[in-house]
Structure formats: structure tokens, C-alpha cells
């Protein structure tokens, strides 16, 4: 099993697809890396030589910010917004959608499960 940027990448998948398991590398960057290193598209991870794995590692370390560094940078950017007290920072602090989405309905991913409102009971109209 190849270990690149601290991540065990799957052995049976094509190299292009396996590289996307690294945080910060999507399909476009994975294709760029394969072209840079000179690995054919249909090559599988378990068919890579140690030299090719080393070249992939070097290409990623040289050109891209991935895994821990990227996560840390993202967290620091969010923390900076929260410390500034700007609108986006306040939305992050309250756990609400940041990019202008509606919150009257939906937004359950950010807001969490719905909570019942105390004292609000539904009355049935007499027939």
C-alpha cells in the first residue's frame, strides 16, 4: 500500500483516482500530477514502482499544499474571520450558513437537528 502525504492510498484503483483520497487534491490536480510525473492514465497504484511513488511524493510536496497544512490554513482563516467580528465570522460563530443561503427552511446541515419550540401546540379546529 502506497503512503503519500501521510495517507494510505488504495491499491486497486487507478493512480488518478487514488490521489484524490489526499485532502487538497481533486481530479484536476491528480491528472496534472500524473502528467508531470509521466505516469500513464490506466496505471494502477499497485503497479507503481518505488521510484514513481517517490516522484509523485516530491511533485506533491513541491507544488501543492495538502492534508495537515491545508486544514490548518483553512482553520486559521475561519478563526481570523471570527476574531475580526465581520459578518462571515459571526455566521461561523453561530453555526449558520455563511454564503447567503436561506435559513427559514433548509440549512439543517449547519443548524443541526430541529428543536421543538416550548409552549407551541397545535390546536385542532372544532368541526
C-alpha positions as a Markdown table, in Angstrom:
| # | Residue | x | y | z |
|---|---|---|---|---|
| 1 | Unk | 0.0 | 0.0 | 0.0 |
| 2 | Unk | 1.5 | 3.3 | -1.1 |
| 3 | Unk | 1.6 | 6.1 | 1.5 |
| 4 | Unk | 1.7 | 9.6 | 0.1 |
| 5 | Unk | 1.4 | 12.8 | 2.2 |
| 6 | Unk | 0.5 | 10.8 | 5.3 |
| 7 | Unk | -2.4 | 9.0 | 3.6 |
| 8 | Unk | -2.6 | 5.3 | 2.6 |
| 9 | Unk | -3.9 | 5.5 | -0.9 |
| 10 | Unk | -6.0 | 2.5 | -2.2 |
| 11 | Unk | -4.0 | -0.1 | -4.2 |
| 12 | Unk | -6.6 | -1.4 | -6.7 |
| 13 | Unk | -7.6 | 2.0 | -8.1 |
| 14 | Unk | -6.1 | 3.9 | -11.0 |
| 15 | Unk | -3.4 | 6.4 | -9.8 |
| 16 | Unk | -5.5 | 9.4 | -10.9 |
| 17 | Unk | -8.4 | 8.3 | -8.7 |
| 18 | Unk | -6.2 | 7.1 | -5.8 |
| 19 | Unk | -4.6 | 10.5 | -5.5 |
| 20 | Unk | -7.9 | 12.2 | -4.8 |
| 21 | Unk | -8.0 | 10.4 | -1.4 |
| 22 | Unk | -5.5 | 13.0 | -0.3 |
| 23 | Unk | -7.1 | 16.1 | 1.2 |
| 24 | Unk | -6.5 | 19.1 | -1.2 |
| 25 | Unk | -6.1 | 17.0 | -4.4 |
| 26 | Unk | -9.1 | 16.7 | -6.6 |
| 27 | Unk | -9.3 | 15.1 | -10.0 |
| 28 | Unk | -7.8 | 18.0 | -11.9 |
| 29 | Unk | -4.7 | 18.2 | -9.7 |
| 30 | Unk | -4.4 | 14.4 | -9.8 |
| 31 | Unk | -4.3 | 14.4 | -13.6 |
| 32 | Unk | -1.7 | 17.3 | -13.6 |
| 33 | Unk | 0.5 | 15.3 | -11.2 |
| 34 | Unk | 0.3 | 12.2 | -13.4 |
| 35 | Unk | 1.2 | 14.2 | -16.5 |
| 36 | Unk | 4.1 | 15.9 | -14.6 |
| 37 | Unk | 5.5 | 12.6 | -13.3 |
| 38 | Unk | 4.8 | 10.8 | -16.6 |
| 39 | Unk | 2.5 | 8.0 | -15.4 |
| 40 | Unk | 0.1 | 6.6 | -17.9 |
| 41 | Unk | -3.7 | 7.1 | -17.2 |
| 42 | Unk | -4.5 | 3.4 | -16.9 |
| 43 | Unk | -1.7 | 2.5 | -14.4 |
| 44 | Unk | -3.0 | 1.1 | -11.1 |
| 45 | Unk | -1.5 | 2.1 | -7.7 |
| 46 | Unk | -0.2 | -1.5 | -7.0 |
| 47 | Unk | 1.7 | -1.4 | -10.3 |
| 48 | Unk | 3.8 | 1.7 | -9.3 |
| 49 | Unk | 7.5 | 1.3 | -8.7 |
| 50 | Unk | 9.2 | 2.8 | -5.6 |
| 51 | Unk | 10.8 | 5.4 | -7.9 |
| 52 | Unk | 7.4 | 6.5 | -9.3 |
| 53 | Unk | 5.9 | 6.8 | -5.8 |
| 54 | Unk | 8.9 | 8.9 | -4.8 |
| 55 | Unk | 8.5 | 11.2 | -7.8 |
| 56 | Unk | 4.8 | 11.6 | -7.0 |
| 57 | Unk | 5.6 | 12.5 | -3.4 |
| 58 | Unk | 8.2 | 15.1 | -4.5 |
| 59 | Unk | 5.8 | 16.6 | -7.0 |
| 60 | Unk | 3.1 | 17.0 | -4.3 |
| 61 | Unk | 5.5 | 18.4 | -1.7 |
| 62 | Unk | 7.0 | 20.9 | -4.2 |
| 63 | Unk | 3.8 | 22.2 | -5.8 |
| 64 | Unk | 0.7 | 21.7 | -3.6 |
| 65 | Unk | -0.4 | 22.4 | 0.0 |
| 66 | Unk | -2.2 | 19.3 | 1.2 |
| 67 | Unk | -3.5 | 17.5 | 4.3 |
| 68 | Unk | -2.4 | 19.0 | 7.6 |
| 69 | Unk | -1.1 | 22.2 | 6.3 |
| 70 | Unk | -4.2 | 22.9 | 4.2 |
| 71 | Unk | -6.5 | 22.0 | 7.1 |
| 72 | Unk | -4.5 | 24.3 | 9.4 |
| 73 | Unk | -4.6 | 27.2 | 7.0 |
| 74 | Unk | -8.4 | 26.8 | 6.5 |
| 75 | Unk | -9.0 | 26.7 | 10.2 |
| 76 | Unk | -6.8 | 29.8 | 10.7 |
| 77 | Unk | -8.7 | 31.7 | 8.0 |
| 78 | Unk | -12.0 | 30.9 | 9.7 |
| 79 | Unk | -10.6 | 31.9 | 13.1 |
| 80 | Unk | -9.3 | 35.2 | 11.7 |
| 81 | Unk | -12.8 | 36.0 | 10.4 |
| 82 | Unk | -14.3 | 35.1 | 13.8 |
| 83 | Unk | -11.8 | 37.3 | 15.7 |
| 84 | Unk | -12.4 | 40.2 | 13.3 |
| 85 | Unk | -16.1 | 40.0 | 14.1 |
| 86 | Unk | -17.1 | 40.5 | 10.5 |
| 87 | Unk | -20.4 | 39.2 | 9.2 |
| 88 | Unk | -18.9 | 35.9 | 7.9 |
| 89 | Unk | -17.1 | 35.4 | 11.2 |
| 90 | Unk | -20.3 | 35.9 | 13.1 |
| 91 | Unk | -22.1 | 33.4 | 11.0 |
| 92 | Unk | -19.3 | 30.9 | 11.6 |
| 93 | Unk | -19.5 | 31.6 | 15.3 |
| 94 | Unk | -23.3 | 31.0 | 15.4 |
| 95 | Unk | -23.1 | 27.9 | 13.2 |
| 96 | Unk | -25.3 | 29.3 | 10.5 |
| 97 | Unk | -24.8 | 29.2 | 6.7 |
| 98 | Unk | -22.1 | 31.7 | 5.7 |
| 99 | Unk | -22.7 | 32.3 | 2.0 |
| 100 | Unk | -26.1 | 33.8 | 1.8 |
| 101 | Unk | -28.3 | 30.7 | 1.8 |
| 102 | Unk | -31.8 | 30.9 | 3.3 |
| 103 | Unk | -32.3 | 29.7 | 6.8 |
| 104 | Unk | -36.1 | 29.8 | 7.2 |
| 105 | Unk | -36.3 | 26.4 | 5.8 |
| 106 | Unk | -33.4 | 24.0 | 5.0 |
| 107 | Unk | -29.9 | 24.8 | 6.4 |
| 108 | Unk | -30.3 | 21.7 | 8.6 |
| 109 | Unk | -26.7 | 20.6 | 8.0 |
| 110 | Unk | -25.3 | 23.8 | 9.6 |
| 111 | Unk | -28.0 | 24.3 | 12.2 |
| 112 | Unk | -28.3 | 20.7 | 13.4 |
| 113 | Unk | -31.5 | 18.8 | 14.1 |
| 114 | Unk | -34.7 | 20.7 | 14.6 |
| 115 | Unk | -35.6 | 21.6 | 18.2 |
| 116 | Unk | -39.1 | 21.9 | 19.5 |
| 117 | Unk | -40.4 | 25.3 | 20.5 |
| 118 | Unk | -41.7 | 25.4 | 24.1 |
| 119 | Unk | -45.4 | 26.3 | 24.5 |
| 120 | Unk | -46.3 | 25.9 | 20.9 |
| 121 | Unk | -49.0 | 23.3 | 20.5 |
| 122 | Unk | -51.2 | 22.8 | 17.5 |
| 123 | Unk | -54.9 | 23.2 | 18.1 |
| 124 | Unk | -57.4 | 21.3 | 16.2 |
| 125 | Unk | -60.4 | 23.3 | 14.8 |
| 126 | Unk | -63.8 | 22.1 | 16.1 |
| 127 | Unk | -66.0 | 20.6 | 13.5 |
